[in-house]
Amino acid sequence: MGMTDPVSDMLTRIRNAQLVRKPHVDIPASKLKMSIGKILVEEGYCSEMVVPETDKGERFFQLKLKYYDNRSVIEKVKRISRPGRRHYVSKDELPRVYQGLGISILSTNKGVISGRQAYKLGVGGEVLCTIF
């Protein structure tokens, strides 16, 4: 049986790697997951995203995880829109995560962007996940 929710798999890999204090996590690459990875780096939740050149054809990318005072920078990762239950919001319903301390990641017609960018651009979309 194939994987039904690759984004959920990515978030679980990040969560598990942080629980055991890994310096980085390997994630199978896809355009969507790499976009989410870029947002995590831009918003300061991960230090960098490395796409190693492989000749095997297996596409992976690496997220370098961040820790502060022996605690992981990402405290909570929550999948909002799932394959069985999609969650769409208009520009007026964009979620505020922990009074603006966390971020939401949305898939919009302007691409995969953070909730803050969606607010600035005045667009809604599918809420993929929230991070705090």
C-alpha positions as CSV (number, residue, x, y, z in Angstrom):
1,M,0.0,0.0,0.0
2,G,1.4,3.4,-1.0
3,M,1.7,6.4,1.3
4,T,-1.6,8.4,1.3
5,D,-0.4,11.6,3.0
6,P,3.2,12.5,2.2
7,V,2.9,15.9,4.0
8,S,1.9,14.2,7.2
9,D,4.8,11.8,6.8
10,M,7.2,14.8,6.4
11,L,5.8,16.5,9.6
12,T,6.1,13.2,11.5
13,R,9.7,12.7,10.4
14,I,10.5,16.3,11.6
15,R,8.7,15.6,15.0
16,N,10.5,12.3,15.5
17,A,13.9,13.6,14.6
18,Q,13.6,16.5,17.1
19,L,12.5,14.1,19.9
20,V,15.8,12.3,19.6
21,R,17.8,15.6,19.0
22,K,19.0,14.7,15.5
23,P,20.9,17.5,13.8
24,H,19.0,17.0,10.5
25,V,16.2,14.9,8.9
26,D,16.1,13.3,5.5
27,I,12.8,13.7,3.6
28,P,11.8,12.2,0.3
29,A,11.5,15.1,-2.1
30,S,8.4,16.5,-3.9
31,K,7.7,20.0,-5.0
32,L,5.1,20.5,-2.2
33,K,7.3,19.2,0.6
34,M,10.3,21.2,-0.7
35,S,8.1,24.4,-0.7
36,I,7.1,23.6,2.9
37,G,10.8,23.1,3.8
38,K,11.7,26.5,2.3
39,I,9.1,28.2,4.4
40,L,10.4,26.5,7.5
41,V,13.9,27.9,6.7
42,E,12.6,31.4,5.8
43,E,10.5,31.6,9.0
44,G,13.5,30.5,11.2
45,Y,12.2,27.0,12.3
46,C,15.0,25.2,10.5
47,S,18.6,26.5,9.8
48,E,18.9,25.3,6.2
49,M,17.6,23.0,3.5
50,V,20.1,20.9,1.6
51,V,19.3,19.1,-1.6
52,P,22.1,16.6,-2.1
53,E,22.9,15.6,-5.7
54,T,22.3,11.9,-6.1
55,D,22.9,9.7,-9.1
56,K,20.5,6.9,-8.1
57,G,17.4,8.9,-8.9
58,E,16.1,8.8,-5.3
59,R,15.3,12.4,-4.5
60,F,15.8,13.4,-0.9
61,F,16.4,16.7,0.7
62,Q,17.7,17.4,4.2
63,L,16.4,19.9,6.7
64,K,18.9,21.0,9.3
65,L,17.0,21.3,12.6
66,K,17.4,24.1,15.1
67,Y,17.6,23.9,18.9
68,Y,17.7,26.7,21.4
69,D,18.7,26.2,25.1
70,N,18.5,22.4,24.6
71,R,14.9,22.7,23.3
72,S,13.8,22.3,19.7
73,V,12.7,25.5,18.0
74,I,9.6,23.7,16.6
75,E,7.4,22.9,19.7
76,K,4.2,21.7,17.9
77,V,3.6,20.6,14.3
78,K,0.0,20.0,13.4
79,R,-1.5,18.7,10.2
80,I,-4.7,20.6,9.4
81,S,-5.9,19.7,6.0
82,R,-5.8,15.9,5.4
83,P,-6.7,13.9,2.3
84,G,-10.0,12.8,3.9
85,R,-10.9,16.2,5.3
86,R,-9.7,19.2,3.4
87,H,-9.6,22.5,5.2
88,Y,-10.0,25.7,3.1
89,V,-10.1,29.3,4.3
90,S,-10.8,32.6,2.7
91,K,-8.5,35.6,3.2
92,D,-10.7,36.7,6.1
93,E,-10.4,33.4,7.9
94,L,-6.6,32.9,7.9
95,P,-5.7,31.2,11.2
96,R,-3.6,33.0,13.8
97,V,-1.3,30.4,15.4
98,Y,-0.6,31.1,19.1
99,Q,-1.5,34.8,18.8
100,G,0.9,35.2,15.9
101,L,3.9,33.4,17.5
102,G,3.4,30.4,15.2
103,I,2.8,30.1,11.5
104,S,0.4,28.4,9.3
105,I,1.4,27.0,5.8
106,L,-1.1,27.3,3.0
107,S,-1.4,26.1,-0.5
108,T,-2.8,29.0,-2.5
109,N,-3.1,30.0,-6.1
110,K,0.1,32.0,-5.5
111,G,1.9,28.8,-4.5
112,V,2.7,27.4,-1.1
113,I,3.1,30.3,1.3
114,S,3.0,31.1,5.0
115,G,-0.1,32.5,6.6
116,R,1.6,35.9,7.0
117,Q,2.4,36.1,3.3
118,A,-1.2,35.0,2.5
119,Y,-2.5,37.9,4.6
120,K,-0.2,40.4,2.9
121,L,-1.3,39.1,-0.6
122,G,-4.9,39.0,0.5
123,V,-5.4,35.3,-0.6
124,G,-7.0,32.3,1.1
125,G,-6.4,28.6,0.3
126,E,-5.9,25.2,1.8
127,V,-4.3,25.2,5.3
128,L,-1.7,22.4,5.1
129,C,-0.4,22.7,8.7
130,T,0.4,24.9,11.6
131,I,3.8,25.2,13.3
132,F,4.6,26.6,16.7
